[in-house]
Amino acid sequence: MEKISEESVEQYADFFFRLTDEQLKERVAEFKKKQPNIYLRLTSDAVGLKGARKMDVVWRLNLLFTHCYESNTDKLPVITEAAFDLILKDILMKGKTWKPEFVNDTFSDMMDRGINQPHILNYMKSKIDALVIKGDTITKVEGGKILNLITLNGHLFQQAIQRYSQKN
C-alpha cells in the first residue's frame, strides 16, 4: 500500500476532529457495521480509558486511521476474529525475538516501521502529545495505550490488504 500523504492525513484529521458528538456517534455506528470485530476489540481493550472525552479521542483517531486506509485501497476487507488472533500472535512472537536495529530503537518503533505509514503515525503521536500537554483529556500512559490500540489496527489492515490483494 502506498504511503498516505501528510496533506491527506491533515485534511482527514481536520474533518474527523470537527465532527459534532452526534456525527461522531453516527460514524462509530457505521464503523461498527463495517468492522465489527475491530469495534469489539477496540471497545473492550480501551476499558481502562474511562470517560467520554477519552473514548472520543480513541474514536476520532481510529476513524481517521481507518479512513486513510480506505481512501488508499480499492477495498478494506472485514477483519475477522481469526485474522485478529493470528496478527496478535505474530506480534507477540516478534516481541519475544525482537532485537534493536540501532541505538534507541524500540519495539514500538519497529511496529511503526511495519505499518509504513509515517504521516498517519506522526499526526497521531503529535495529537496525543498535545492532549497530554493540555492535561485535561488524557495522561501520557493513556496516550500510549491509545496509540498502541490504533497501531494494532494498522497491522490488521496491512495484513488484510496483503491477503486480499493476493487473492485477486
N, C-alpha and C positions, 0 to 999 in steps of 0.2 A: 504494500500500500504506500502511496506517495505521502510525503510529509505535508501536513496541513500548514498553510502559510500563517505567519504571525498576524497578518491583516485579517484573514478569515477568522482566526481564533478571537481576536479583539471584537470583530463585528458580531459574532455569535454570542460572546460573553456579554456585550452591551445589551443584546436582545434578552438573554435569559436573566440578567440581573435587574432588568427593568420590568419584568413581569409583575403584575399585581398578585396578591395572595390567591385570589380566585383563579387567575390564569395559570399560576404555578400548580394549583391542585388539579386543574384540567390536564396540564402537560404530564404530571406524575401519573394520573389515571391512564393516559394514552401509553406512557412508558410501561406501565404495569401490564397492559394488554399485549404490547409488542414483545416484552422481555420479562415474563412473569417470574422466571427463576432468578434472574438478577435482582428484580424488585424484592423478592422474598429474602434473598441473601443479604441485600443491602440494608433492608429494614431490620433484620434480625442481628446482623453484625454491628449495626450502629446503636445497639441497645444502650451502651454507656453514654451516648450523646443525648442527654435529657434536655428537653426544651425545644419549642417550636423554631426558635431562631437558628439553633444548631442544625436541625434537620432541614431547615430552609437552605442553609449553605450546602449541605450534602446534596440535596436535590438539584439545586441550581448548577452546581459543578458537575454532577452526574449527567444532567440533561445537556449541558454544554459539551461534555466529553462525548456523549453518545451522538449528538448532532454532528459533531466534527467527523466522526467515523461514518455516519450515514451519508453525509454530504460528499464524502470522498470515495464511496464504493457504489457499485451497482445495487447491491443488496446486503444488508447486515442480517445474517441468519439469526434465528432464535437460538439462544444459548440454552442447551438442555441441562438438566441436573447432572447427567453423566459427564458432559463436557466440563462443567464447572468442577466436579470432583477430580477429573483427570488433570486439569490445569493446576488445581490446588496441590495435588500430589507431586506434579512436576516441579512446582515452585518450592515445595518443602524439600524435595530431593536436591535441588540446586542449592538450597540454603545449607544443607549438610556438607556439601562438597565444595562450596564456593571458596575461592581464594582471590584476594585483591589483585587487580591487574596493575595498579600503580599506587603511589603514596596517597593516602587519604581516600582511597576508593572504598565505597561501602556497598553492602548487598543491595540497598535501596537504589544506589546509582546504577548498579548492574541491571536491576529490574527496569529502571527508566530507559536504559540503552536498548533493552529488549523490545520495548514498545516503539522506539524510534519515532517519537512524536514530540520533539523538544519544545515546540512553541506552545502546545497544549499544557504540557507539564510545567513549563516556566510560568505560564499565566496562572495556573492553579497554585503553584508554590507562592507566587507573589501575592495573590489574592488572600491566601490563608495567612501569610506573614502579616499583611496589612490588617486583617481581622484580629490576629493575635496582639499586634502592637496597639490596636484600638482598645483592646481589653474588655469589651463588653459583649462579645459574641462567643469566641472560643479561646481555649487555652492552647499552648504550644503542643501539649500531649494530644489534645483533641484534634488539632490541626494535622498532626502526623497520622492519626488514625484515619481521618477523612481522606487524606492523600493516599494512604495505603489501600483503603477500600476502593477508591476510584481507579488507582493504578492497576489493581487486580482486574477490574473490568477491562482495562486496556489490553491486558494479556488475554483475557477471554475473547475479546473482539478480534485481536490479531490472529489467534488460533482458529477461530470460527471462519474468518475471511479466507485464511490459507486453505482450510479444508473445503470450503465452499468453492473456491476457485479451482481446486484440484479436481473436483467432481464435474465441473462444467468445461 
